[in-house]
Amino acid sequence: MEPSKGYENYPIRIVLLSNIVSLGIDALGFFIILRLGLVYSLIYLFYLIILEYRLMKSGCISCYYWGKRCAFGKGKLSSYLFKKGDTKRFCAKEMTWKDMIPDIMVSLIPLSVGIILLIINFDLVLLIAILLLVLLTTSGNGYVRGTLACNNCKQKETGCPAYMLFNKNKKSD
């Protein structure tokens, strides 16, 4: 049964906003870690690339939005890079908080580095970068995922492990 609610292709404005938030988090993380040295920030960048590759290769290929414009634009991008997967596999695994650790580390690593660097040598620019990182990671991600992405997603109608994890006490809309 094909889902009936949500966007068939997300509006460009949602894709742009969601990517601005994600890229902002990544850029702030890179900037904060760059204070340790270029090598460390390049390792962080490599980590980000691995996470994106893993997501598109293992998740996006089986999502309803493969070949379409999802809220993050990855469904379309994934279709250029990988063959379509089995949509039944998308919900085959229940997602847990343990599965979220690699994604949480995207913000937690630079946040930890930034706090340590602030303790060693206070820097107002670094403090502002940390505060912006926290703001984007919490409120920015919350707004994008909670209001723009998940509320309008057709995949959640047939099942989405991430939606089920974050909305355990709610029924699917």
C-alpha positions as CSV (number, residue, x, y, z in Angstrom):
1,M,0.0,0.0,0.0
2,E,1.4,3.4,-1.0
3,P,1.4,6.1,1.6
4,S,-1.2,8.8,1.1
5,K,0.0,11.7,3.3
6,G,3.1,13.9,2.9
7,Y,5.1,15.2,0.1
8,E,5.8,13.2,-3.0
9,N,8.9,15.4,-3.5
10,Y,9.8,17.9,-0.8
11,P,9.8,21.6,-1.7
12,I,13.2,23.0,-2.5
13,R,12.9,25.4,0.4
14,I,12.7,22.5,2.9
15,V,15.6,20.7,1.3
16,L,17.7,23.9,1.4
17,L,16.8,24.7,5.0
18,S,17.5,21.2,6.2
19,N,20.9,21.1,4.4
20,I,21.8,24.6,5.8
21,V,21.2,23.3,9.3
22,S,23.2,20.1,8.7
23,L,26.0,21.8,6.8
24,G,26.1,24.5,9.5
25,I,26.6,21.8,12.2
26,D,29.3,20.2,10.1
27,A,31.1,23.5,9.4
28,L,31.0,24.6,13.0
29,G,32.4,21.2,14.0
30,F,35.1,21.4,11.5
31,F,35.9,25.0,12.6
32,I,36.1,24.0,16.3
33,I,38.3,21.0,15.6
34,L,40.5,23.0,13.3
35,R,41.7,24.8,16.5
36,L,43.5,21.5,17.2
37,G,45.1,21.3,13.8
38,L,44.2,20.7,10.2
39,V,44.9,16.9,10.4
40,Y,42.2,16.5,13.2
41,S,39.6,18.6,11.2
42,L,40.3,16.5,8.1
43,I,39.8,13.3,10.1
44,Y,36.5,14.8,11.3
45,L,35.5,15.6,7.7
46,F,36.4,12.1,6.7
47,Y,34.1,10.8,9.5
48,L,31.3,13.0,8.2
49,I,31.7,11.6,4.7
50,I,31.7,8.0,5.9
51,L,28.4,8.7,7.8
52,E,26.8,10.2,4.7
53,Y,28.0,7.3,2.5
54,R,26.7,4.8,5.1
55,L,23.3,6.5,5.3
56,M,22.8,6.7,1.5
57,K,24.1,3.1,0.9
58,S,22.2,1.4,3.6
59,G,19.2,3.5,4.3
60,C,18.3,5.8,1.4
61,I,18.4,3.0,-1.2
62,S,15.4,1.3,0.5
63,C,13.5,4.4,1.4
64,Y,10.3,5.5,-0.2
65,Y,12.1,8.7,-1.3
66,W,14.9,6.9,-3.3
67,G,15.0,8.7,-6.6
68,K,12.8,11.5,-5.2
69,R,13.5,14.7,-3.3
70,C,13.3,13.8,0.4
71,A,13.6,16.5,3.1
72,F,17.4,16.3,2.9
73,G,17.8,15.7,-0.8
74,K,19.6,12.4,-0.2
75,G,16.9,10.2,-1.9
76,K,17.7,11.9,-5.2
77,L,21.5,11.9,-4.6
78,S,21.4,8.2,-3.5
79,S,19.7,7.2,-6.8
80,Y,22.6,8.7,-8.7
81,L,25.1,6.7,-6.7
82,F,23.4,3.4,-5.8
83,K,20.9,0.9,-7.2
84,K,17.5,0.9,-5.6
85,G,17.2,-1.5,-2.6
86,D,14.2,-3.4,-1.2
87,T,11.7,-1.0,0.4
88,K,10.7,-3.8,2.8
89,R,14.3,-3.7,4.3
90,F,13.9,-0.1,5.3
91,C,11.9,-1.1,8.4
92,A,13.4,-4.5,8.9
93,K,15.6,-3.4,11.8
94,E,14.3,-1.6,14.8
95,M,16.4,1.5,15.5
96,T,17.8,2.1,19.1
97,W,19.6,4.9,20.7
98,K,22.8,2.9,20.4
99,D,22.4,3.2,16.6
100,M,22.3,6.9,17.0
101,I,25.7,7.2,18.6
102,P,27.7,7.8,15.4
103,D,25.3,10.7,14.5
104,I,25.4,12.1,18.0
105,M,29.2,12.1,17.8
106,V,29.0,14.6,14.9
107,S,28.1,17.3,17.5
108,L,29.5,15.8,20.6
109,I,33.1,15.5,19.4
110,P,33.5,19.2,18.5
111,L,31.5,20.3,21.5
112,S,33.8,18.4,23.8
113,V,36.9,19.6,22.0
114,G,35.6,23.2,22.1
115,I,34.8,23.1,25.9
116,I,38.3,21.7,26.6
117,L,39.9,24.4,24.4
118,L,37.8,27.1,26.2
119,I,39.0,25.8,29.6
120,I,42.7,25.9,28.4
121,N,42.4,29.3,26.8
122,F,39.2,31.3,26.7
123,D,38.3,32.6,23.2
124,L,35.1,34.5,22.5
125,V,35.0,33.3,18.8
126,L,35.2,29.7,19.9
127,L,32.5,30.3,22.6
128,I,30.2,31.7,19.9
129,A,30.9,28.7,17.6
130,I,30.1,26.3,20.4
131,L,26.9,28.1,21.3
132,L,25.8,28.1,17.6
133,L,26.7,24.4,17.4
134,V,24.5,23.7,20.4
135,L,21.7,25.9,19.0
136,L,21.7,24.2,15.5
137,T,22.1,20.7,17.0
138,T,19.1,21.1,19.3
139,S,16.6,23.7,18.1
140,G,17.7,23.7,14.4
141,N,17.6,19.9,14.1
142,G,14.4,19.7,16.2
143,Y,12.6,22.2,13.9
144,V,13.8,20.6,10.7
145,R,13.2,17.0,11.7
146,G,10.1,17.5,13.9
147,T,8.3,20.1,11.9
148,L,9.5,20.1,8.3
149,A,10.8,16.6,7.6
150,C,9.0,13.9,9.6
151,N,5.6,15.5,9.7
152,N,5.4,15.6,5.9
153,C,7.1,12.3,5.2
154,K,5.4,9.5,3.3
155,Q,7.9,6.9,4.5
156,K,6.6,7.2,8.1
157,E,3.2,6.1,6.9
158,T,4.6,2.7,6.0
159,G,7.1,2.7,8.8
160,C,10.3,4.5,9.6
161,P,12.7,3.2,12.3
162,A,13.9,6.7,13.2
163,Y,10.3,8.1,13.5
164,M,9.4,5.2,15.7
165,L,12.4,5.7,17.9
166,F,11.8,9.4,18.4
167,N,8.0,9.0,18.8
168,K,7.6,5.9,20.9
169,N,4.7,7.4,22.8
170,K,2.9,8.6,19.7
171,K,1.0,6.7,17.1
172,S,1.8,7.3,13.4
173,D,-0.2,10.2,12.1
